Amino acid sequence: MEQLRLWGRMVSRHKIIKNVTVNVPDGDIESAILDICHQFDIQRPLQLPKHDREMEEYGHTFYSADHFTEPISFDRFEIELLLPDTQAKNPGRTRRPIEDV
């Protein structure tokens, strides 16, 4: 079985300034987000119900300066769940990334 991955990226002025892809250990997205934050040397942003809902429905979400308690040097911090190729290419069905795990 292929490993789920999480793609994290810092965006400034509509350009990706940093990005990294990490494995999601045992479906634990929270630890994968913490790993990305550690690699970017940023604090963990506030996790709101909006973020949980977007991850569940669309497989991605973003955090702006309002979601951090310290100043940031970028515009957005984006997270996207990358599904294995075997699950991602299934036409005719609604994409529900969290349910696919």
N, C-alpha and C positions, 0 to 999 in steps of 0.2 A: 504494500500500500504506500502511495506517495505521501510525502509530508506536506502539510499545509504551511504556507509562508505568509508573512506580513511584510508589506512594503511601506516603509516610512520615508517621508520626504519633507524637507523644509523648502518653502516657496517664498520668494521675495520678488516683488514686481513681476509676477506671473512667470517667473523662471525658477526651475529647481536649482537650488544652490547646494544641497546635500541630499543624498538618498542612500538607503540601505535596505537590504532584504534579510529578514531573520526567519528561522524556523519557529513554528508555533508548537511548543512542547505539550503533547497530550491534550491538545485543544484549549490550552490555557492562554487566551489572547492577552490577558492582563500582564502576564510575565513577559510576553513577547513585546508589548508596548513599553514596559519598563526597560527591556534590553535595548530597544531603539533609543529611548531617552538617554540611557547610559552612554551609548555609542555617540550620540549627538552632544553629550554633555549639557543637557537641559533638564529642568525639573519635570516631573510627571504633571501634565495638565489636569485641570479639574474634569472629572468624568460626570457628565450630566445625562439625564434620561434621553435627551436628544441624541447624544452620541451612541448610546446603546441601541436606540431605535434605528438609527441610520446604518449601524454595523449589521444589525439583524436583517433589515430590509434590503439594503443595497450593497453591503460588503465593504463600505468605505465611509469615512467621516473626516472632519477636519476640526482643528482647534485654532482659534485666533488669539490675539493678545489678551482678550477678555477672559480667557480660560487659564491664564497663567498668573501666579501671584507675584512674580518677578518680571522686570522688563525683558523683552525678547528682541533679537536683532533680525527678525524675519517677519513676514506677514502672516503666514499660515503654516501649521504643522499638519500634514495629511497622513492618514493611515488607510491602507487598502489591503483587504484579505485576498490573497492569490490562491485560487483553487488549482488542484492538479489538472493537467490537460484532459484527463479522462472525464472529469466532472464538469469542466468549463464548457465543453463543446457538446451540448445537448439542446439542439434547437426545439422550439415548440413548448418550452416550459419556462415558468417564471423563475428567475434566479433568486434563491434564498440561501445565501452563503452560510449563515450560522446553522441552518437546518441541515445543510448538506454534510456537515461535520459529523 
